[in-house]
Amino acid sequence: MVAYSRDYKAIRQHGFFQGYNTLVWVMITLQVLGGLVVPMVLKYADSILKGFATSISLVLDAIISAYYLGNLNLSSTFIAGSLVVMAATVMYAMPEKPKPPVVLTA
């Protein structure tokens, strides 16, 4: 509605998708796939794993975006946060150590 109120003539003349290029369609497709993956993760895993997956995807997305956009000035806060996310993910994925059996004495 906002687009029509501001650019009605251009949308009427060239269509709503004017100016969309391949990169825009790739980004739309990635967002759609991400939206479909979240319910599958919640169905087959738990919300904790979804949180880890979201955190890791944000870190990877920031790093890849910084590389492709040519801005590799990652702050120390970002690097520290990324390390915490990676460490938490590794610690959560580690198998639990077996507990010694409990011996009851009478």
Backbone as numpy.savetxt, mean C-alpha at the origin, in Angstrom:
# Nx Ny Nz CAx CAy CAz Cx Cy Cz
-19.71 15.68 -10.30 -20.53 16.86 -10.30 -19.65 18.13 -10.30
-18.57 18.09 -9.53 -17.70 19.26 -9.47 -17.03 19.48 -10.82
-16.61 18.40 -11.48 -15.96 18.53 -12.78 -16.92 19.16 -13.79
-18.17 18.75 -13.77 -19.14 19.31 -14.71 -19.43 20.77 -14.38
-19.43 21.11 -13.11 -19.74 22.51 -12.77 -18.60 23.44 -13.18
-17.36 22.94 -13.23 -16.23 23.79 -13.59 -15.88 23.72 -15.06
-15.98 22.53 -15.67 -15.50 22.34 -17.05 -16.58 21.73 -17.94
-17.79 22.21 -17.83 -18.88 21.62 -18.58 -18.63 21.66 -20.08
-18.17 22.79 -20.60 -17.99 22.93 -22.05 -16.90 21.98 -22.56
-15.79 21.90 -21.85 -14.70 21.02 -22.29 -15.11 19.56 -22.20
-15.83 19.18 -21.16 -16.28 17.80 -21.03 -17.31 17.48 -22.10
-18.18 18.40 -22.37 -19.20 18.20 -23.40 -18.55 18.06 -24.78
-17.50 18.83 -25.03 -16.86 18.82 -26.34 -15.91 17.64 -26.52
-15.06 17.35 -25.51 -14.02 16.33 -25.67 -14.28 15.05 -24.88
-15.26 15.04 -24.01 -15.56 13.86 -23.22 -14.90 13.92 -21.85
-15.39 13.09 -20.94 -14.91 13.12 -19.57 -13.47 12.66 -19.45
-13.03 11.74 -20.29 -11.70 11.17 -20.17 -10.66 11.89 -21.02
-10.88 13.12 -21.35 -9.90 13.88 -22.13 -8.61 14.03 -21.34
-7.50 13.85 -22.01 -6.21 14.01 -21.36 -5.70 12.79 -20.63
-6.51 11.73 -20.55 -6.04 10.50 -19.90 -5.02 9.84 -20.82
-3.85 9.55 -20.28 -2.84 8.84 -21.06 -2.60 7.46 -20.46
-1.62 6.75 -20.96 -1.36 5.39 -20.51 -1.01 5.36 -19.03
-0.22 6.31 -18.57 0.17 6.33 -17.16 -1.04 6.50 -16.25
-1.98 7.32 -16.63 -3.19 7.52 -15.83 -3.98 6.21 -15.76
-4.12 5.52 -16.88 -4.86 4.26 -16.89 -4.14 3.18 -16.07
-2.81 3.18 -16.10 -2.06 2.24 -15.27 -2.32 2.51 -13.79
-2.31 3.77 -13.40 -2.56 4.12 -12.00 -3.99 3.76 -11.58
-4.95 3.98 -12.45 -6.33 3.61 -12.14 -6.44 2.10 -11.98
-5.79 1.35 -12.87 -5.81 -0.11 -12.79 -5.17 -0.61 -11.50
-4.05 -0.01 -11.11 -3.39 -0.41 -9.87 -4.28 -0.13 -8.66
-4.97 0.99 -8.66 -5.87 1.30 -7.55 -7.03 0.31 -7.48
-7.56 -0.06 -8.64 -8.66 -1.04 -8.69 -8.17 -2.38 -8.17
-7.00 -2.82 -8.63 -6.47 -4.10 -8.18 -6.18 -4.07 -6.68
-5.66 -2.96 -6.19 -5.44 -2.83 -4.76 -6.74 -2.92 -3.97
-7.78 -2.33 -4.50 -9.09 -2.40 -3.85 -9.66 -3.80 -3.86
-9.32 -4.60 -4.85 -9.80 -5.99 -4.90 -8.95 -6.91 -4.04
-7.69 -6.58 -3.85 -6.80 -7.43 -3.06 -7.11 -7.32 -1.57
-7.51 -6.15 -1.10 -7.77 -5.96 0.33 -8.84 -6.92 0.85
-9.98 -7.07 0.21 -10.96 -8.04 0.73 -10.45 -9.49 0.69
-9.63 -9.82 -0.32 -9.09 -11.17 -0.37 -8.12 -11.41 0.78
-7.31 -10.41 1.10 -6.39 -10.55 2.22 -7.16 -10.72 3.52
-8.21 -9.93 3.70 -8.99 -10.03 4.93 -9.74 -11.35 5.00
-10.10 -11.92 3.86 -10.82 -13.20 3.87 -9.89 -14.34 4.23
-8.69 -14.35 3.68 -7.79 -15.48 3.86 -6.72 -15.25 4.93
-6.58 -14.05 5.42 -5.60 -13.76 6.46 -6.32 -13.00 7.58
-5.61 -12.25 8.35 -6.25 -11.47 9.39 -5.90 -9.99 9.24
-6.50 -9.19 10.07 -6.31 -7.74 9.94 -4.89 -7.32 10.28
-4.18 -8.08 11.10 -2.79 -7.73 11.41 -1.94 -7.86 10.15
-2.12 -8.94 9.40 -1.37 -9.10 8.16 -1.73 -8.02 7.15
-2.98 -7.61 7.14 -3.38 -6.53 6.23 -2.65 -5.24 6.61
-2.51 -4.98 7.90 -1.78 -3.80 8.34 -0.32 -3.84 7.92
0.31 -5.01 8.06 1.70 -5.15 7.62 1.81 -4.98 6.11
0.90 -5.57 5.37 0.94 -5.45 3.92 0.77 -4.00 3.48
-0.12 -3.29 4.13 -0.33 -1.88 3.81 0.93 -1.07 4.11
1.54 -1.34 5.26 2.75 -0.60 5.64 3.88 -0.85 4.66
4.09 -2.11 4.32 5.16 -2.44 3.38 4.89 -1.85 2.01
3.64 -1.88 1.59 3.33 -1.32 0.27 3.56 0.19 0.25
3.27 0.88 1.34 3.53 2.32 1.39 5.03 2.61 1.32
5.82 1.82 2.04 7.27 2.01 2.01 7.81 1.77 0.60
7.40 0.64 0.01 7.88 0.33 -1.35 7.40 1.36 -2.36
6.17 1.79 -2.22 5.64 2.80 -3.13 6.43 4.10 -3.04
6.77 4.51 -1.84 7.54 5.75 -1.66 8.93 5.62 -2.26
9.58 4.48 -2.05 10.92 4.28 -2.58 10.90 4.23 -4.11
9.98 3.48 -4.67 9.89 3.38 -6.14 9.52 4.73 -6.75
8.59 5.44 -6.13 8.21 6.76 -6.64 9.39 7.72 -6.58
10.13 7.67 -5.48 11.29 8.56 -5.35 12.32 8.25 -6.42
12.51 6.97 -6.72 13.48 6.58 -7.75 13.03 7.05 -9.13
11.78 6.78 -9.50 11.32 7.12 -10.84 11.08 8.61 -11.03
10.75 9.31 -9.96 10.54 10.76 -10.08 11.83 11.54 -9.92
12.91 10.84 -9.59 14.21 11.49 -9.50 14.45 12.24 -8.21
13.62 12.04 -7.22 13.79 12.73 -5.95 14.12 11.68 -4.88
15.41 11.42 -4.69 15.82 10.40 -3.75 16.21 10.99 -2.40
15.67 12.13 -2.05 15.95 12.76 -0.76 14.99 12.21 0.29
15.29 11.01 0.77 14.45 10.39 1.79 14.92 10.90 3.15
13.98 11.33 3.96 14.33 11.89 5.26 14.73 10.79 6.24
15.40 11.19 7.30 15.81 10.22 8.31 14.58 9.63 9.01
13.52 10.41 9.14 12.29 9.90 9.74 11.68 8.80 8.88
11.68 9.00 7.57 11.14 7.98 6.66 11.98 6.70 6.74
13.29 6.85 6.77 14.16 5.68 6.82 13.97 4.94 8.14
13.88 5.66 9.24 13.65 5.03 10.54 12.30 4.32 10.57
11.28 4.96 10.07 9.95 4.33 10.02 9.93 3.10 9.15
10.64 3.16 8.02 10.72 2.00 7.13 11.42 0.83 7.81
12.48 1.13 8.54 13.19 0.07 9.25 12.32 -0.56 10.34
11.54 0.25 11.03 10.64 -0.28 12.05 9.58 -1.18 11.42
9.02 -0.75 10.29 8.02 -1.56 9.60 8.61 -2.89 9.16
9.80 -2.85 8.57 10.44 -4.09 8.11 10.77 -5.01 9.29
11.29 -4.44 10.38 11.62 -5.26 11.55 10.37 -5.89 12.15
9.29 -5.12 12.25 8.04 -5.66 12.80 7.50 -6.78 11.92
7.61 -6.63 10.61 7.13 -7.66 9.70 7.95 -8.94 9.85
9.26 -8.80 9.94 10.12 -9.97 10.10 9.84 -10.65 11.44
9.70 -9.87 12.50 9.44 -10.45 13.81 8.10 -11.16 13.86
7.09 -10.62 13.20 5.77 -11.25 13.18 5.80 -12.56 12.39
6.62 -12.61 11.34 6.67 -13.79 10.49 7.53 -14.91 11.07
8.35 -14.58 12.07 9.22 -15.60 12.65 8.39 -16.65 13.38
8.80 -17.94 13.26 8.05 -18.97 13.98 8.23 -18.82 15.49
7.20 -19.18 16.18 7.23 -19.08 17.64 8.10 -20.19 18.21
8.92 -19.87 19.19 9.76 -20.87 19.83 8.87 -21.80 20.66
9.18 -23.10 20.63 8.35 -24.01 21.42 8.54 -23.73 22.92
7.46 -23.77 23.63 7.50 -23.53 25.06 7.78 -24.85 25.78
8.53 -24.78 26.86 8.78 -26.03 27.60 7.49 -26.55 28.21
7.37 -27.86 28.30 6.13 -28.42 28.86 5.99 -28.05 30.34
4.76 -27.87 30.73 4.46 -27.55 32.12 4.35 -28.85 32.89
5.12 -28.97 33.97 5.09 -30.16 34.79 4.35 -29.83 36.09
3.30 -30.55 36.33 2.53 -30.34 37.54 2.99 -31.32 38.61
3.28 -30.81 39.75 3.70 -31.68 40.85 2.62 -31.71 41.91
2.49 -32.84 42.53 1.44 -33.00 43.54 1.94 -32.79 44.93
